[in-house]
């Protein structure tokens, strides 16, 4: 698999379950054990690095299973990841963006609803100053109104010049947000589609993704 | 003289205080075991041996360096902690991918080696370690005489337990520890150096054992086997309290010490087995322990 993400760009890895999209993100973070090949981050090779060193280069990871800690309160969850760069959102900005989290800040992390947990998982990496966000299936299994909210947040982040990789199965969520889309199949990139090609390749995409 | 069901009160209180002192050792030791188990998923069988090393170091620091109790209280736990860090770095780290049983076997082997070493060097006869001058003597409480050193052990142990609880439950470092205990991979992916935390946790846990050893040194004779005598009971305490709960291990330790003390007065024949009888009972009703959560 070979692809490049430019600074300030939002790309999406689309594909069916088991195509290897989540594994790609996990490999970037160094969570897959032994890796081969090359992963460059701002011109630095990170393939041999430990996960915490990679994160410290300014990468924020939001895992598919959300990874909210049961042994930490909502606010402790939010405060957990250390700063990895400058210019992260402050706690107040995050609570402005997600008022629900402010209300639930003393609740145990896993007592939050699915939607709140997803907001928390996303908010958690926005506080750290990470400029590259790896977001795995953030719209999965959520009510439409929450998906819409997350879409707005992503749009705001794009305006602030974040670099974003969205792994998505929900094509309708990703399509309006991504500058480029990669279709992943059997661990390989089967197609690359730019935003302006979207309309003419819609048929192909629907075919590939089975939507 | 007043008495309680035919037992003179001073004797009763004396045994209860002694029980509480023992309970303090159980608490500090099982606390260390719980912290280590939570983070490393390793049942640290070397805990008793490292407790003994703490006590022996106190004796050696006095004998060879001429430094007294208070220096030992600082230096011996630090030294034991460093030994722990070396053990984690060189040995335990290689076992995390394997079944729990390997960690148990390795630490058990280490315990045998450490005890064997001290047995070889100093024999099995106990060596005396005097109570420091400041803490010798007793305080008259009216209904009983409370030896100052016992009061100090209770105070110091409770302070250590409370401090550890605060560190883990209320501080940022503690939040890292709880997070790394729950989901180490993700925690590392947030930029937290989890392998370092694991190393320091093991060092801290066995450092607690070393500290308990120094506290115990003046209460009994110091010897190569003092750890293995105690650690079986401590493991029973851990089973009763439930693995991985900090407050649970402290409360269980103190409670069982008291029960043991009380049994010594009421029915001395059972005092050595009462903890195990309770363990059997608890296991029948709550297999995960009093404070443990079933997985």
Interface residues (C-beta under 8 A of the other chain):
Chain A: X29 X30 X31 X50 X51 X52 X54 X55 X56 X61 X63 X67 X69 X70 X71 X72 X76 X79 X80 X81 X82 X84 X124 X125 X128
Chain B: X172 X175 X176 X178 X179 X181 X182 X183 X185 X186 X187 X188 X189 X190 X191 X192 X193 X194 X195
